[in-house]
Amino acid sequence: MSDDILPEVSSRRKFISAAAAVAAAGSAPRFSFADTAITSTSQPGGGDKTALRPLRVHASDAQLADLRRRIKATKWPTRETVSDATQGVQLVTMQRLARYWTTDYDWRKVEAKLNAQPQFVTEIDGLDIHFIHVRSRHPNALPMIVTHGWPGSIIEQMKIIDPLTNPTAHGGTAADAFDVVIPSLPGYGFSGKPTSSGWDPGRIARAWVVLMQRLGYTRYVAQGGDWGNAVTEQMALLTPPGLLAIHTNMPATVPDDIADALKYGKPAPAGLSEDEKHAFDQLDFFYKHGLGYALEMANRPQTLYGIEDSPIGSAAWMLDHDASSQAMIARVFDGQPEGLTRDDVLDNVTLYWLTGTAISSARLYWENKLNFFAPKHVPIPVAVSVFPDEIYAAPRSWTEQAYPKLMHYNRLPKGGHFAAWEQPQIFTQEIRASFSSLR
């Protein structure tokens, strides 16, 4: 294990010097899409790899032209033989997506949004970790580290940055303010791609603890869904000094008897409440019809050359994450207003494409040895927000068993797997409510 994983005491001077460097013309390193490696034109701290190096994002016109060329050159399959999406993402959805991607979509808009945020890279445990770090102007803001999942990215959390850090402009009070840290998982986005095995959720959790220490935070909270939940719960199991509580929108609460029934294709156990039976049915559907992508990435991620080589192949693979999200995105490209826009969807897909992270991100499934939905016996306070169109809506009964220090539980009327992205206002309100007692 690297010495970087050991607890460290850091001052805020590193952040201040790095932030100042952002303002200096030409001082920020750029992400090179050509070789999908982070290259630095200057490193505050005299070349110290643990320094916080500011980052700006830029794709060349040639790279964007190549993306459009590849989309136009897609070799399309024949149309599905059914009238719904039971065979996968429908041809009409992907052709509408391709048409918009090549004619109306503008990557430069999201590039500008990314570059408007303070972004940094720092080396932890031998790997460059990219993160957004936005401090609130309000005193006594509560620091929070937010972790995305697959097929997500930092794009998922862009909509919640200002409501959390600038609450008075979004219906809140100064007492609701957060400092927000949003890292890219190893192998995702602008973080480094591991060149050896071992970067599982536990190792990422240890790196995140180091990151928060390096930023000078002595008390903070953590949030995550999907892989973000796995990492966040592993952070809680470490019980690092300063981590007060966690919040999740995709909790791990499935009891052993439910898990056994699902594993062996048995009917639901007798005596389940209405909420428990609904959750069982959701999980049963996911295990039978929606788990294929996870099994392939867990077993043979390197085999998925097609999603690294074809933009449309990558987009279809990502859209087919879960049935509710896929249906929503199909409606978006059919012209219906939803929580996401066509640009939202393509911002995320394009980020994966330009960074060449389709397979490096998939390897997290291979690295993971945790049972994703099994309770982990988290010993610190936990807040849970349940969105109805998540893979399963965790019942209160299961949640109370899984988290003995449950401090907040709420079932929301709308939203799915990408909660912060789809329903940023509801999500922001949940975060404020979840951690209000820690102020």
N, C-alpha and C positions, 0 to 999 in steps of 0.2 A: 504494500500500500504506500502511496506517495505521502511524503511529509505534509503536502498541502491539505490532506484530509484531516490531519490533526487540528484540534481547536487552535485558533489564532486570535490575537488581539490586534486590531487595526484601527488606525485613526481615520477621520474623514478627509484627511488631506489628499489622499489619492483621488477620491471622487472630485474634490474641488478642482484639483489641477487638471483632471481629465475633462471636466465640464468646461473649464476655461479654454481648453484646447479645441473643443468643438467650435467655439466662436471664432477661433483664429483661422483665417482663410488658408485653405490647403493643408491644414494640419491633421484632418481626420483620415484614417485609413479607409480605403474603399473595399467593398466586397467584389472580388473578381469572379464574374460568372463564367469566364472563359475556361478556367480550370477548377472552378468551384472550390477555391481556397481563399482564406482570408489573408490578404496581404496588407502590410502596414507601411505607410510612408513616414510615420513618426510614431514613437512609442514613449509617451510620458513616463517618467521614472527611469530614464537612462537605459532603456532596453530591458527593464525588469518585466518578465512575462506575467507576473502577478499584478502588475499595474493595470488600471482600468483604461484601456485604449479606446477612444471614441471611434465610431464606425459610421460610414455613410454608404448607401446602397446605390449602385448604378449599373444598369444593363446597357450594352451598346446597341445602337440601331441595327447593326448586323445580326446580333443575337435575337432581337425581336423579329426581324425579317425572316430569319431562319425558322423561328417558331411558327410564324404564319405559313411559311412554305410547307413545313412538315404537316401542319393541320390540313392544308389543302390537298396534300398528297396521300391522305388517309385511304387505306384500302378497306372499304366498308364491308361488313358482313351482310348476309341477307336479313330481311326483316324477321323478327320473332314470329313464331307460328301461333301465338295467343294474343288476345286483345288487351292484356294487362302486363304488369312487370314481373310476373312469376318466373320468367326465364332470365331475368336480369334487367339492366338498364335498357330501356327501349330505344330502338334505332332513331325514332323521331326526336327524342330528347337529345341524343348525342349530336344529331345533325343540326338541330337548332342551336345547341351550345357551340358547335364548330363554326356555324355561320356568324354568330355574334362575336366569337373570339377573333375571327379574322377580319371583320368589317368594322365593328363599333367599339370593341374593348380597347382601353387605353391603360397600359401598365404604368405609364408615367404618373398617373394620378395616385396610385397606391404608393409608388416610389416616393412621391412628395410627402405623403402622409407619414410614411416610415421615417423619412429624413427630418421631419418636423419634431420627432421625438428624440430625447437623449438616448442614444444607443451606444453600447460598449461591448468590448470583448476582453476577457481576462482568462488566463490559463489556470485551470484547477485540475489537479491529479493528472497532469500531462496533456490535457485537452483544452483547446480554446472554447470557452463558453460565451455565447452571445446573449445579451439581455437588454431590455428597455428598462430605464430607471427614471421615474418621474416623481419628484418631491412636491408635495403640496405646499402652497404658500401659507397655509394655516398652521399655527403652532400646535404642537402636541398631536400631529397626525399619526395615525397608527400604521406602522409599516406592514405590508402584506406582499408575500411572494405568490404569484399566480402561475400555475403550470398547465400547459395545453396537453392535448393528446394526439392520437392519430385518427383520421387523416387531417388533423388540425395543425395549427401553427400559432405564432404570435398574432397573426391576422385575426384570430378568434377574439382576442381581448382588446382590440383597438378601440372598440366603441365604449368600453367601460372606463377607459383611462381618465378622461376629463370628468365624468360624473363622480368618480371616486376621489380624485385629487382636488377637484374644484366644486365641491358639493353645493355651495351657495348659488351657483349658476344653474343647478339642476334640481331644484326643489328641496335641497337639504340645508343643513346648518353647518357652521364651521366645526362643530363637534363631531360631524360625520366624516371628517377628512381622513384620507389614507395617503401614505406614500406607497407607490406601486412599483414592484419589481417583476418583470415578465421575461423569464429566460426561454431560449430555444433549447429543446431537448438535444442531447448529443446525437449527431447524425441527422438532425432536422434543421431546416432553415439556414441561418448564418453561423450556427455552432459548428465546431469541428466534427469530422467524421472519424469515429474510432477506427484504428487500424489493427486492433487486437480485440479479443473478446473480453467480456467482463462488465460492460456498462449496462447493468440491470437496474431496476428501480431502486434497489438499496444503495447502489453506488452513486446513482444520480442524487438520491436524497442526501447523502453525505456531502456531495459537491454543493448542493443548495445551501446546506448549513454553513459551509465555508463561505459561500457567496454572501450570505446575509451578514456574517461576521466581518467580511472584508469591506462591506459597505458601512460598517460601524454601528449596526443595529444590535441593541442589547435586549430588546423586547419586540416581538413581532408575531404575526399570524400567517397562516398558509392556506391556500385554496387550490382546488383542482378537480377536474372531471376526467373520465377516461384514464389514460396513462397518468394524467395529472393527479388523479385520485390515488393511484398506486404509489406514486412518488411521495405525495403529501402524507399518506398514511405511514409510509416507511420513515419519513422525517419524524412523525409523531412517536414512532416506536423507539427512535433514538433518544427521545426526550432531551434534546439539546437545551442548554441554558438559553432562555429568552423566548422559546417557542411557547406561546401562551395557549393557543387553540388552533383548530383547523376547521375549514368549511369544505363540504363536498356537494356537488350536484350529481354525482354518480357513485353512491355509497356501496360498500361491500358488506352486504347484510344477509346473504342467503344461508339459512340454517342447514345443518348436515342432512336432515331427512328430506328436505326439498332438493338439495343438491344430488342426493342419491337417486331420488325418483327421476330427476331430469337426466342424469347420466345413463340410467339403464332403461329409459323410455317407459317408465311406469306412470300410472295415473297419479293425479295429485293426492296427497295424503288426506284422509278424512278429517273433518272438523275445521277446515280452513275458513277464515272470515272472508267476506266479499273482497276486501282489498288484497288479502293474501292469495286468494284464488286468481284474481286478476293478474297479480305479479307472476304467479306460477305460469299462467297461460302465456304471458308476454315472453318469459324466459324459454318456455317450451317452443314457441314459434322461432325465437332467435336461434336456439340450439339446432333446430331442424332446418331452418331456411336462411339464416343470416350469418352463420359462423364460418363459412367457407374461407373467406379472406383471411381470417385470423389463423385458421389451421394451416393454410399454405404458408403464410409468413412465419409462423412458429416453427414449421417443419423445414421448409426449403425456400427461404427468402431470396437466395442468390439465383434461383431459377427464374425469377420474375423479370427477365431481361426486357420483355415487351413493354413494361410500364416505365422503364428508364429510356427506352428508344422511341416510343410513340407518345406524343402529347395526348391524343385522344384515348389511347390505351390507359395512360395514367389517370386521366380524368374519369373515365368510366369505372376504373378500379376504386377510386376514391369515393365516387358518388354512391357506390353500392355498399356503403358501410352498414346502414340499417334501413329497414323498409320505410319507416316514417320520414326520415331525412331524405331518402331518395324520392319519395312521393312529393314532398314539399319542393325539392329542387326541380323536379319535373314540372310542377305547376308554375314555378318561377319562370322557366324557359318557355312555358306556354302563355306567358303574359299576365299571370295572376299575381297580385300583390301578396307578399308573404313577409316573414321576419327577415329573410335574406333577399338580396337582389342578385341579378345576374353578375354584376360586378363583384359583389361579395364572394360568390362562388369561384369566379375566375381569378380573383386576387390570390386566393389560397392555392388553387391548382397551378397557377403560373409561378408562384413562389417555389413550389416543389420542382417544377420543370427547370426553371432557371438556375436553381441551386443544385440540381442533379441529385436529389435526396430521396428518390422513390424507393430505392433498395436499401440505402443506409438507414432510413427511418424504419423500414420494415424489419430490420434485424432486431429491434427492441423486442418483438414478439418471440424471436428465437432465444434471446438472452433471458427472458423472464422465466422464472420457475415458480412464481406465486400462483395460487388459485385466485383468479381475478375477483370473483364475487364472494369468496369466503371471508367471514369476519376475521380481522387481524388483532383483535383485543387491544385496541388503541387506548392508552392509559390517560390521555389528556382530554380536556373538553372538546367536543365535536358539535358542529352545526350542520344540519342536513336540509337541503332544499330539493324537493321532489317535483320534477317536471313530468307531465303526463305522457309525453311521447318519447321519453327516454327508453332505452332498451328494456328496462323494467322500472316500474314505479314502486320504490321500496316502501312497504307498509310500516306504519309506526311501530307495530309489535316487533317486527324483525329488527328495526333500527334501534329500538331501546335495548334489545338483547345484545346487539353487536357493539353498541357504544354505551358503556355504563355511565359515562359522564356526558351524556347528550344534553346540550344546553339550548338547542333550537331545532325544531322540526316543523316544516311547513310544506303543504301540498299546494302547488301553483295551478292556476286554471289553464295555462298555455305554455308551450315550449317543449323542446326536445333535447336531443343529445348535445347540440352546440348552444347551450343555454345563453351564455354571455353574448354570443354572436347574434343569435336569433331574437332574444328578448332582453336587450341590455338594460332597459328601464326596470323591469321586474327583477333582473339579476342584481342590479345595483341596490335596490331596496332590500333584497334578501341579505346581501353582504352587510349593509348598515345594521339591519336588525340582528343579524347573527352575532356580531361582535360588539354591540352597544354596551353590554355589561362589563366589557374589559377596559372601557375608557377611564 
